[in-house]
Amino acid sequence: MAEQMSQFEGRVAVITGGARGFGRAFGRALAERGAHTVLTDIDEAEVDRAAAEIREAGGQASAYRLDVADDAAWDGVLADVVARHGGVDILINNAGLHSLEYGVDWARLPVPKLRRLFDVNVMGVMIGTLTARPHMQGRTGANIVNISSSAAFNGMGAYGATKAAVRALTLAWARELGPEGIRVNALAPGLHVTDTIRAEFSPQMIEGHRHHQFLDLEGSEQDIVDAMLYLSSERARFVTGETIRVTAGYASSL
Ligand SMILES: NC(=O)c1ccc[n+]([C@@H]2O[C@H](COP(=O)([O-])OP(=O)(O)OC[C@H]3O[C@@H](n4cnc5c(N)ncnc54)[C@H](O)[C@@H]3O)[C@@H](O)[C@H]2O)c1
């Protein structure tokens, strides 16, 4: 237990979309295990609260306002993180637009909206990786976890296309960054009932989703936290380029 609780001691973990949902839960889980967590989010007030919550519980956390699509903002945040902590060991590209708004027919999505979707879900992941890369080189166990989606496997709308791009980038970067000792993997969640999902999906929609899974279970945040803890740890030292589905069979059953 003690070993588990110090598993990430001395590690610096940068998490995007850290104000709520998976990102906030990732921050808590890594901080509980000894990491210094750098929570970033476009929602400054809430990301500040998330970091304060970790510190109040005895963990180490800092918070930054960051729009992942803004490359200058990435430069500023990482320059500060590196000045304070010396580098980055774990990058979790989690921030993403995933509201039901983007699951509709392409024809119903005006170009500015499509552009923003791709800017956040694809360019955000790309810019984050390229900015963090030089600060991860040479750090033992350095790795990146991207958050894709089961929608990457079933061609589900514009949202699915962005998440398929994340899956493709994960493999491309694993190849490119492998020689630098940096592993790159992704997680493809199914439907996990975060506060945002609860607010957007009716109970009937959540229930309906379960009929497409092999297992009759409701997905939770913890399912994704556990998979992230595996991928970002040394237990996954031989794993790179993978997009691991955590879906109770959902993506495979379509
Ligand atoms: N919850 C699910 O069932 C599910 C399933 C598949 C994939 N995902 C993916 O997991 C990730 C997190 O999902 P969640 O359910 O925790 O979402 P969430 O909406 O609860 O949280 C997302 C966070 O990202 C932030 N964000 C949005 N745009 C941003 C930007 N441009 N820059 C920085 N931060 C920004 C939001 O402010 C929010 O705090 C997303 O990439 C989502 O597509 C979620």
The ligand as a Tripos MOL2 file, in Angstrom:
@<TRIPOS>MOLECULE
LIG
   44    48     1     0     0
SMALL
NO_CHARGES

@<TRIPOS>ATOM
      1 N1        -17.3170   11.1350  -20.0680 N.am      1 LIG1
      2 C1        -17.3410   10.2470  -21.0400 C.2       1 LIG1
      3 O1        -18.1710    9.3360  -21.0570 O.2       1 LIG1
      4 C2        -16.3240   10.3060  -22.1690 C.ar      1 LIG1
      5 C3        -16.3570    9.2960  -23.1250 C.ar      1 LIG1
      6 C4        -15.4060    9.2930  -24.1420 C.ar      1 LIG1
      7 C5        -14.4270   10.2880  -24.1670 C.ar      1 LIG1
      8 N2        -14.4350   11.2710  -23.2370 N.ar      1 LIG1
      9 C6        -13.3820   12.2850  -23.3280 C.3       1 LIG1
     10 O2        -12.7580   12.4570  -22.0870 O.3       1 LIG1
     11 C7        -12.3040   13.7930  -21.9260 C.3       1 LIG1
     12 C8        -12.8380   14.3820  -20.6240 C.3       1 LIG1
     13 O3        -14.2250   14.1340  -20.5580 O.3       1 LIG1
     14 P1        -15.1030   14.5490  -19.2940 P.3       1 LIG1
     15 O4        -16.3370   13.7170  -19.3640 O.co2     1 LIG1
     16 O5        -14.2880   14.5540  -18.0600 O.co2     1 LIG1
     17 O6        -15.4730   16.0440  -19.7490 O.3       1 LIG1
     18 P2        -15.9570   17.3380  -18.9360 P.3       1 LIG1
     19 O7        -16.7400   18.1430  -19.9070 O.co2     1 LIG1
     20 O8        -16.5700   16.9630  -17.6390 O.co2     1 LIG1
     21 O9        -14.5910   18.0960  -18.6560 O.3       1 LIG1
     22 C9        -13.8370   18.6060  -19.7200 C.3       1 LIG1
     23 C10       -12.9800   19.7520  -19.2040 C.3       1 LIG1
     24 O10       -12.2560   20.2710  -20.3260 O.3       1 LIG1
     25 C11       -12.2910   21.6850  -20.2550 C.3       1 LIG1
     26 N3        -12.0950   22.2630  -21.5730 N.ar      1 LIG1
     27 C12       -12.9720   22.3390  -22.5870 C.ar      1 LIG1
     28 N4        -12.4210   22.9990  -23.6260 N.ar      1 LIG1
     29 C13       -11.1630   23.3270  -23.2470 C.ar      1 LIG1
     30 C14       -10.0940   24.0120  -23.8910 C.ar      1 LIG1
     31 N5        -10.2110   24.5250  -25.1120 N.pl3     1 LIG1
     32 N6         -8.9210   24.1460  -23.2230 N.ar      1 LIG1
     33 C15        -8.8050   23.6570  -21.9640 C.ar      1 LIG1
     34 N7         -9.7700   23.0320  -21.3000 N.ar      1 LIG1
     35 C16       -10.9470   22.8730  -21.9390 C.ar      1 LIG1
     36 C17       -13.6550   22.0230  -19.6650 C.3       1 LIG1
     37 O11       -13.6700   23.3250  -19.0990 O.3       1 LIG1
     38 C18       -13.8260   20.9110  -18.6400 C.3       1 LIG1
     39 O12       -13.3390   21.2920  -17.3650 O.3       1 LIG1
     40 C19       -12.7760   14.5400  -23.1840 C.3       1 LIG1
     41 O13       -11.7060   14.5960  -24.1040 O.3       1 LIG1
     42 C20       -13.8930   13.6580  -23.7120 C.3       1 LIG1
     43 O14       -14.0710   13.8120  -25.1080 O.3       1 LIG1
     44 C21       -15.3630   11.3140  -22.2310 C.ar      1 LIG1
@<TRIPOS>BOND
     1     1     2 1
     2     2     3 2
     3     2     4 1
     4     4     5 ar
     5     4    44 ar
     6     5     6 ar
     7     6     7 ar
     8     7     8 ar
     9     8     9 1
    10     8    44 ar
    11     9    10 1
    12     9    42 1
    13    10    11 1
    14    11    12 1
    15    11    40 1
    16    12    13 1
    17    13    14 1
    18    14    15 2
    19    14    16 1
    20    14    17 1
    21    17    18 1
    22    18    19 2
    23    18    20 1
    24    18    21 1
    25    21    22 1
    26    22    23 1
    27    23    24 1
    28    23    38 1
    29    24    25 1
    30    25    26 1
    31    25    36 1
    32    26    27 ar
    33    26    35 ar
    34    27    28 ar
    35    28    29 ar
    36    29    30 ar
    37    29    35 ar
    38    30    31 1
    39    30    32 ar
    40    32    33 ar
    41    33    34 ar
    42    34    35 ar
    43    36    37 1
    44    36    38 1
    45    38    39 1
    46    40    41 1
    47    40    42 1
    48    42    43 1
@<TRIPOS>SUBSTRUCTURE
     1 LIG1         1 GROUP 0 **** ****
